[in-house]
Amino acid sequence: MDLEKLHPDRVEEVFARHGAMSITLTDAGDRPVLEPAPGDTPLWRDTRIAALFSADADLNHLQHDLLQSLGLDTLPAHEISALPDRDWEREWLRDFGPMRFGERLWVCAGDSTADDEDAVIVRLDPGLAFGTGTHATTALCLDWLDGLLLQDKRVLDYGCGSGVLAIAALLLGCDSAAAMDIDPQAITATQSNARRNDVAGRLSVHSSDASLHGIFDVVVANILAGPITAHAKTIAGHLGPGGRLALSGILARQVNDVLRAYRPWIEFDEPAFRNQDGQSWARLSGRRAGG
């Protein structure tokens, strides 16, 4: 259903009252929200809401409740479809085959595996958090991690999403890692994926920067240019002299602004770029001065 001027929270409440098994909000007007402020969850100007109900749900009663609760004479444009019985929780796995990054690193979902005897495999279920390797920004960071010598190193994944970068670093040989994200769903996904990959004992998970302590040999932040720039002093401050830094989630047109924010601390290499869905994304990597 296209929400038009309806408040999404009120529509969600009605759907939930009638036993919705899942509720999804999507962009109905092709106006992506690329860079919200940290902690914000903005919606699109034109938003579509979709809900999944059991086969025995009374949809006539649902529609009547929507009209009454929202004070409407007629509902906005909508459609009702019958879906085949599937394990929808696992449906995403169909399009998520083994993916290779760099020379050794693979990300695999479920029970899938890589046809490579030297493979270092991250087994992943992102849950509701960002980070599977399918997005250009995550892929750029995984490629970079695969090219580092991580033995005896301490790694920080700043804005960890699913935890894929921290977990990859641990499987590639780093001594310990920390993962930080302000999104509770990211914390849940990271902890679950750490257990799935048998690295939970070497990974500390944090819901705020305030609980991060010490200096790291490697820091990777795959978020967005706005928070990457706003927190430049903090992110660079977690990196020891000579330590390696990678920043991604940055559009090509934002590269110069990010470079300028980090120049007091970081000596950068040439940027790496990857195109996806009409956007050019960048990874900026470099070394902390003084080492």
C-alpha positions in Angstrom: 0.0 0.0 0.0 1.3 3.5 -0.9 1.1 5.6 2.2 0.7 8.9 0.5 0.1 11.3 3.4 -0.6 8.6 6.0 1.7 8.3 9.0 3.6 5.0 8.7 3.6 4.3 12.5 -0.2 4.3 12.6 -0.5 2.0 9.6 2.1 -0.3 11.2 0.1 -0.4 14.4 -3.0 -1.6 12.6 -1.1 -4.2 10.6 0.5 -5.5 13.9 -2.9 -5.6 15.6 -4.1 -8.0 12.9 -1.1 -10.4 13.3 1.3 -9.2 10.6 4.3 -11.6 10.4 6.5 -8.9 8.8 6.2 -5.3 7.9 8.4 -3.6 5.3 8.8 0.1 4.3 10.2 0.9 0.9 10.7 3.8 -1.4 7.7 4.3 -3.7 9.2 7.3 -5.6 12.8 6.4 -6.4 14.2 9.0 -4.1 16.9 7.2 -2.1 17.9 8.3 1.4 21.7 8.0 1.1 23.0 9.9 4.1 20.9 10.2 7.3 22.5 11.7 10.4 23.8 9.1 12.9 20.9 7.5 14.8 18.2 8.9 12.4 15.8 6.6 10.5 14.2 9.0 7.9 11.6 7.7 5.5 11.1 8.6 1.9 8.8 11.3 0.7 6.7 8.6 -1.1 6.7 5.5 1.1 5.2 2.1 0.4 4.3 -0.4 3.2 4.0 -4.1 2.7 3.0 -6.7 5.3 2.9 -10.5 5.3 0.0 -12.3 6.9 -1.0 -15.9 7.5 -3.4 -17.5 5.1 -6.2 -17.4 7.7 -5.9 -13.7 8.4 -9.2 -11.7 8.1 -8.2 -9.1 5.5 -11.7 -7.7 5.2 -11.6 -6.9 8.9 -8.1 -5.4 8.5 -9.2 -3.1 5.7 -12.2 -2.0 7.8 -9.9 -1.3 10.8 -7.6 0.7 8.6 -10.4 2.9 7.4 -11.8 3.5 10.9 -8.4 3.9 12.6 -7.0 6.3 10.0 -10.3 8.2 9.4 -10.4 7.4 5.7 -13.3 7.0 3.3 -11.2 4.9 0.9 -7.8 3.2 1.2 -4.8 4.5 -0.9 -3.6 2.4 -3.9 -3.0 -1.1 -2.7 -3.0 -4.7 -3.7 -3.5 -8.1 -2.0 -1.5 -11.1 -3.3 -1.5 -14.8 -2.2 2.1 -16.1 -1.8 3.2 -19.7 -2.0 4.2 -21.3 1.3 7.9 -20.9 1.7 10.5 -20.4 4.5 10.5 -16.7 4.0 13.2 -16.2 6.7 15.6 -18.1 4.5 14.4 -16.9 1.1 17.1 -14.4 0.7 19.7 -17.2 0.6 18.5 -18.1 -3.0 20.3 -15.1 -4.4 23.3 -15.1 -2.1 25.9 -17.5 -3.5 29.5 -17.8 -2.4 31.4 -14.5 -3.0 35.2 -14.2 -3.3 37.1 -11.1 -2.2 40.8 -10.7 -2.9 42.9 -13.9 -3.0 41.6 -16.0 -0.1 38.5 -14.5 1.5 35.0 -15.8 0.7 31.6 -14.9 2.2 29.1 -17.8 2.2 25.5 -18.0 3.4 23.9 -21.0 5.1 25.6 -24.3 4.2 27.0 -23.1 0.9 30.8 -23.4 0.5 33.6 -22.2 -1.8 35.3 -24.4 -4.3 38.8 -23.4 -3.1 40.9 -25.5 -0.8 42.7 -22.4 0.5 39.5 -20.5 1.1 39.0 -18.4 4.3 35.2 -18.6 4.7 33.0 -16.1 6.6 29.6 -17.7 7.2 27.1 -15.0 7.3 23.5 -14.2 8.1 23.1 -10.4 8.2 19.7 -10.4 9.9 18.4 -6.9 9.7 21.8 -5.3 9.6 23.9 -4.0 6.7 26.8 -5.9 5.4 26.8 -9.1 3.2 29.5 -8.3 0.7 26.9 -7.7 -2.1 27.3 -3.9 -1.8 30.3 -2.3 -3.4 31.4 -0.5 -0.2 31.5 -3.8 1.8 33.3 -5.6 -1.1 35.9 -2.8 -1.3 36.7 -3.2 2.4 36.8 -7.0 2.2 39.2 -6.9 -0.7 41.4 -4.5 1.3 41.4 -6.7 4.4 42.4 -9.8 2.4 45.5 -7.9 1.2 46.8 -7.1 4.7 49.1 -9.0 7.0 46.9 -9.3 10.1 48.8 -11.7 12.3 49.2 -10.2 15.9 47.1 -7.2 14.9 44.2 -5.6 16.8 41.3 -4.5 14.4 38.4 -2.1 14.9 35.3 -2.3 12.7 33.6 1.1 13.3 30.0 0.9 12.3 30.0 -2.9 12.0 26.5 -3.7 10.6 26.5 -7.5 10.4 30.0 -7.7 11.7 31.3 -9.1 8.5 34.5 -7.0 8.4 35.6 -7.7 12.0 34.8 -11.4 11.6 36.7 -11.5 8.3 39.7 -9.9 10.0 39.6 -12.5 12.7 39.4 -15.4 10.3 42.3 -13.9 8.3 44.5 -14.1 11.4 44.2 -10.9 13.5 44.8 -11.4 17.2 41.6 -9.7 18.4 38.9 -7.4 17.0 36.3 -4.9 18.3 33.0 -4.1 16.5 31.0 -0.9 17.2 27.6 0.1 16.0 24.8 2.3 17.5 22.1 0.1 15.8 20.8 -2.6 18.2 20.0 -4.8 15.3 23.7 -4.6 14.2 24.8 -5.6 17.6 22.5 -8.7 17.6 23.6 -9.7 14.1 27.3 -9.2 14.9 27.2 -11.4 18.0 25.2 -14.1 16.2 27.6 -14.1 13.2 30.6 -14.2 15.6 29.2 -17.3 17.2 28.5 -18.9 13.8 32.2 -18.4 12.8 33.6 -19.5 16.2 35.3 -16.1 16.8 33.1 -14.7 19.6 35.9 -15.2 22.2 38.2 -12.8 20.3 35.6 -10.2 19.4 34.3 -7.5 21.7 31.0 -5.8 20.6 30.2 -2.2 21.6 27.0 -0.1 21.2 28.8 3.2 21.6 32.2 4.8 21.0 32.5 5.5 24.7 33.1 1.9 25.6 36.0 1.5 23.1 39.3 1.5 24.8 42.9 1.3 23.6 44.6 1.8 20.3 44.2 -0.5 17.2 46.6 -1.5 14.5 43.8 -1.5 11.8 40.6 0.5 11.7 37.9 0.1 9.0 34.8 2.2 8.9 32.2 1.4 6.2 29.4 3.8 7.0 28.6 7.0 5.1 30.6 10.1 4.2 28.7 12.3 6.7 29.4 10.4 9.9 32.9 9.4 8.6 33.7 13.1 8.3 32.0 14.2 11.5 33.8 11.6 13.5 37.2 12.0 11.8 39.1 12.9 14.9 37.5 10.0 16.9 38.1 7.4 14.2 41.7 8.5 13.5 42.2 8.7 17.3 41.6 4.9 17.6 44.5 4.2 15.2 48.1 3.8 16.5 51.1 5.3 14.8 51.7 3.5 11.5 48.3 1.8 11.7 46.2 1.1 8.6 42.9 2.8 8.0 40.1 2.1 5.4 37.0 4.3 4.9 34.1 3.4 2.7 30.5 4.2 2.2 31.7 7.3 0.3 30.4 8.4 -3.1 33.0 9.5 -5.6 31.9 13.1 -5.4 32.5 13.1 -1.6 36.1 11.9 -1.7 37.8 15.2 -1.5 35.8 16.3 1.6 36.7 13.1 3.4 40.3 13.3 2.5 40.4 16.9 3.8 38.9 15.9 7.1 41.5 13.2 7.8 44.7 14.9 6.4 45.9 16.0 9.9 46.4 12.3 10.8 46.4 10.1 7.7 48.7 9.7 4.7 46.4 8.3 2.0 47.0 5.9 -0.9 45.2 6.3 -4.2 41.4 5.9 -3.8 39.8 2.7 -5.1 36.4 2.9 -6.9 33.6 0.5 -7.7 30.4 1.2 -9.6 27.0 -0.2 -8.6 23.4 0.7 -9.6 24.5 3.9 -11.2 26.6 5.1 -8.3 30.4 5.3 -8.0 31.6 4.3 -4.5 35.1 4.9 -3.1 37.3 3.3 -0.6 40.0 5.5 1.0 42.9 3.7 2.6 46.1 5.0 4.2 48.4 4.9 7.2 48.5 6.9 10.4 51.5 9.3 10.4 54.2 8.7 12.9 55.0 5.0 12.3 
